[in-house]
Amino acid sequence: MPGMAPDAIIEPDKEIVMRIGVPREIKQMENRVSLTPGAVETLVRRGREVVVEQGAGEGSGFSDEEYAAAGAVIADAAEAWACRMVVKVKEPTPAEYGFLRDDLILFTYLHLAANESLTRALLDSRTAAIAYETVQLPDKSLPLLTPMSEVAGRMATQVGAQYLEKPNGGRGVLLSGAPGVPPASVVIIGCGVVGANAAKIAVGMGAMVTVFDVNHHRLMYLDDLYRGRLITMNSTEPNIREAVRQADLVIGAVLIPGAKAPRLVSREMVAAMKEGAVIVDVAVDQGGCVETTRATTHDAPTYVVDGVVHYGVANMPGAVPRTSTFALVNQTMPYIQRIADKGLAALSDDPALALGLNAWRGRLTYQAVAEAFDLPCCSPGEVL
């Protein structure tokens, strides 16, 4: 706040009512919304004031009238962003950096390791930035990333099948093949939540599926689950090189929580792929695991490198916003309620939520982000 001492501790839990803002998402073709009318009603019943920007829910099929009936205040963007806590779906765009400030709690997907300009905007504004994707339970699972990873993984196979069609620039291959004709070869690099869900759909569609991972226990799990209906491979460069060369569809599903994705498919590997093969790099929001990947949008989702179709949409679940919104809010609501009840003290009480803190009071508090930009870092415990 203006006039605040540099290291003064913000104590949002002392507010009588925590006002929660829900801005309309302005990232291109992003139709998700951070709270459903049902979630708003729950928060209002718990004594919270919720300010929803006009039109915020339209892309997911929720009208302003539904939010108003649930108890929300319908307002403009400035009023939604003026709330003590703002919950979003996607990271702020440069057009929204002006709303960042030192008494704001921002709770959303951030993916900072692939976005230096946003990282510096958060540091300069001294915003308390909590990232959905780095909230991590003791078993290393990522409860707020999982629902969108499930959606994106399932979509990756669906999208890949679409772009393998000749009118969309692909090889003209049907994923399942046909009687007397072999199925398409689908290579999935990484078999965490995204990869496992991509494999589920690919196997269900009848493709010949190969999954790669460095975690032998994950490979054992999928091998037991599918009983020979897919191939599991150790993720080494020679193995990946040969599989990618023969693939019709490559799905990048690599994740290192909060960090840039490792580049496991090189430009040379892409050049050796079949003409009209397709790459869907779900890791694009963390920089991508394919060297030739760059971020695209839903209205211009693909481009071609060396004859290979690349799909790099960084907010894939935004194409199915109603499903995605419900799936996301189901998981974020308990955490939103804790922060609304206690402010940032909720992070001190919950180690999993504390790992979501990426920046506060001009300091980075997530090591992988600091390493990405060679910036100093401290632990959440040092600032909370």
N, C-alpha and C positions, 0 to 999 in steps of 0.2 A: 504494500500500500504506500501511497505517497507519504514521505516523511518517516517511513519505517527504518529503524536501525538495521544495518546490513545483515546481521545475524539474528534479528528478532524472530521468535518462534510464532508461527501462525497457529491460532487455536480455534479452528472452525467449530469444534464441538461446543463452544460457548455461545454460539448463535442460538437464539430461541427457536427459529424455524430455518432449516436448511432449504434454500430455494434451489430447485434443480431445473436446469435448462436443457431443452431438446431442440437444437437447431436443425433446420432442413439441410440434408446433405447436398453439397454443391459440386462434388467431384463428378466428372462427366459420366452420365448414364448410371449414377448410383441411386438406386431407388429404395434401399433399405432405410429403416428408421430405428433409432436406439431404444425406444420404448413403445409398446403397444398401448392402446386405451386401457386394457385390463391391468397392465403394469402401473399405469398412471393412477388408476383407481385405488390400487393397493397402497401406493405411496401417499396419496391424499388421505386415505383412511388412517394412515399412521402419522398424520399431522404435518406432512410435507407439502410445500407449495411447488407445483410443477408448471413451468412455462414452456409451452410448445409453440415453435414458430409456425406461422400460417403455412399450410400446405406440406408440412414435414412428413406426414404419413401417406400422402396421396399415392406415391409410387408403390406402396405396399398394400394399398386398398383400404386405408383408414382415413376417414374424413375429419375435418376440423370439428364438425358437430359431434362425432363420437368422442373425441378428446375432451371437448367442452362438457359433454354429459358425464364423463368420467371425473370431472373436477379440475381439469387443466385450465390455465389462463392461456388464451390464444393471442400471440403477440408477434412483433417483427423480430428479425434476426438480432438486432442490437439488444433487445430486452431478454431474449433467450440466452445470449452470451453473457449478459450482465449478472446472471445468477452465480451464486457462490460455487456451485458444482455444475459442470456441463458434461452430459453424457452424449457420445456420438457413436457412429459406426466407423467411419474412416478418419484418417489423420487430417488435421487442418490443412487447407490449401493456402498458398501465399495470399490469396484474397482475404483469408480469415486471420492472418497473423496479427492484424491490428486489434483483434479481440483478446489476445493473450495478455495476461497481467499477473501481478505478483500475489494476488489474493484469490486466484482461480484454481480450483481442482478440476483437471481435465481427465476424463476416463473414457478411453476409446482405443481402437487399434492405432498404433503409431509406426511400427516398423522403422525405427529411427536409424538403424545401421545402414539402411539404403537411402537415407534422406538427410544429407548434411544441412541443408538450408533450414529445415524444420527443427533439427536438433539445436542449431544456433539460435533460432527464434525463440525456442522454449527457454534456453539458457539466458538469453538477453531479457526476456520478460519475467524471469524467475517464477514461471508457472509451475505448480505441482502437477506433473504429468504422469499418469498411471496408465500403463499399456496393458490392454487385455491379453496380448500374446505372450507376456512374460510372467503373468500370475502362474505360479507353479506349486503343485501339491508335493508333499514329501515323497511320493512315489514317482516323481519327475513328470507326471502328466500335466497337461496344460488345459485346464477346464474351460477357459474362455476362448481359446483358439480351436479346441476340438470341434465344436459344432460347425464352424465355417470350413474347417479342414475336411470334415465329412462331406459337406455339400460340394466343395471344390473338387475333392477326389472323385466323387460320383460324376460330376459334370465333366471332368477332364476326359473320361472315356467317351462320354456322350458327344462332346465337342469334337474330339479327335475323329470319331466315326463320321461325323458330319463333314469335316474338312478332307477326309479321304475320298469323298465323292468327287468325280471329275468336274462337275460344274463349279465346285468350290476350290479348284486348283489341285486336288489330290490325285492319287494314282488310279482312282476308279476301283477301289478294293472294298468289298463288303466285309465288315469285321468278322462275321460268322462264317464266311465262305458260303458254299452251297453244295448240295449233293454232288460228289465227284470233283469238287473244287476246294482246295485247302483254305483254312481260315487265315485271317490277317495275323501278322506277328506284332504283338504289343509288348514293348519293353518299358518297365516301370522302375525308375531309379529312386530307391528309398521306399521302405515299406512300414512307415509309421502310419498315422491316421489317414493322411492323404493317399499314400500308396496302397494301403489295405482297402480303402474304399474304391479307388480306381480299379484295383484287381477284382473286387467283388463284381463290379459292373462288367468288366471286360470278360471275366470267366462266364458270367451269366449270359453275355451276348455271343458266346461261343468262340472267342478269339483264342489264339495260341499265346499264352501269357508267360513272360519271364520277369521275375522281380529281383532286384538287387538291393542288398543292404550290407552294412558292416556288422550288424548285430545278429549273431548266429541264433540267438533265442527267438528273434522275430522270424527268421527264416524257418526255424523248426516249427513255430506256431502255424505259419501259413502252409507249410508242407503238410502238417497233420490235418489242418482244417480242410484243405482242398483235395487231399488224398490223390495226388498225381495229376490233378487238373490244371496245375500250373508248375512252372519250373522255378526253383529258387537258386540264386547264384550269389557267391561272395562278391562284394563290390570292389573289384580291382580294375585298374586301367585297362589291362589287356582283355579282361572279360567284357567290360563295358564297350570297348572299341569294336569287338567282334559282333556283339549283340546289336549295337546301334547300326552297324553296317547292313545287317540283314532285316532290320525292323521296318514295318510299315508305319507304326505309330510309336513315338517315344514320349513318355510322360515323366517330367521332372518333378519329384516329390520329396526333395531333400530339405531337411530342416535342422538348423542348429539354433535353439531358442534365443531370440533376440539378436542374433549375429547374421552377418552376410552369408549367403549360401555359398558353399564351395563350388568351384567350376569343375564339374566332373566330365562334361562332354565338350571337347575342344572344337575349334573351328575346323581342324583337319578331319575330325570324326564326322562332323556335319557334311563336309565336302564329299565324303565317301558314302553317304547315304543314298538310297534310291531316289530317282527323280519322282517328285510328287509325294514323297513320304511326309509325315506330319510330326511336328514337335509341339507339345502342350507343356509349357514350363510353369507349373503351379508355384514354383519358388520365386517367381519374378518379383513379388513384392519384397523379397529379401535380396534382390539383385540377380536372381536366376542361377540355376546350376548348369546352364548351357551357355557357352561363350558367346554365341550369336544371339542370345535372347536380349530383347529390350521391351520395355513396358508399352502396351497398347491399350486401346479403349474398346468398349462394346460397339461403338459405331464404326470403328476401323480396326477390327481385332487381329488381322493377320498381315504378314509380309513374307516375302520369299528371299531366302539366302541359299545360293548354290542349288537352286531347284527344289529346296525343301521348304514346305509351308510352316511358318512359325506362328503360334497363337500365344500372345503374351499379355492377355488381359489381367491386370493386377487386382481387380475386384470381381472375380468370376461369380461369387454368390449373389452379386448385385443383379444378375440376369434372372434370378428366381427370388425376387425380394420378399414375397409373402412367406414362403417357406423359410427363407434365411432369417427374416426378422423374428419369427416365432422361435426358431431354433436358437438364435443368439440370446434373445431376452430371457428364455428359460434358464440360461446359465448365468447371465450377468446380474439378474435381479437380486439374488442374495447378497452379492458384493455391493451393489448400489445401495441396498438398504443399510448395510453395515456402515458404509461411508456417510450416508445421510444421517444415521443415528449418532455417530461418534466423530465425524470429520476424519482428519488424518490420523487421529489416535487409533482408528480401526486398523491401520497398518501395523502399529506397534503390537496390537493384540492378535494379529493373524500373520504369521510368517509367510504364508503362501501369497497373501495380498501384498505384503511388503516387497516381495520380489517383482511386483508389477510396477513399482516406482522407478521410473527411468530418469527423471530430472526434478529438482526442487531447489528453489532459492539460488538459481544460477549454477548449480552443480549437477554433474551427471552422476547417477547412482546405479547404473547398470554397466558392468564391465565390458560386455561385448560391444556396446555402442561406443564407449570411450576408446576402445582399441581400434574400431573402424575409422576413427578420425584423429587418432593420436592425441586424445584429450585426457586431462586428469579425471579421476573417478574416486568416489568414496562410497561406502556401503550405505544402504538405507538406514541401518542402525545408527550411523554417525550423524544423520541429520534429523531423524525423527525424535 
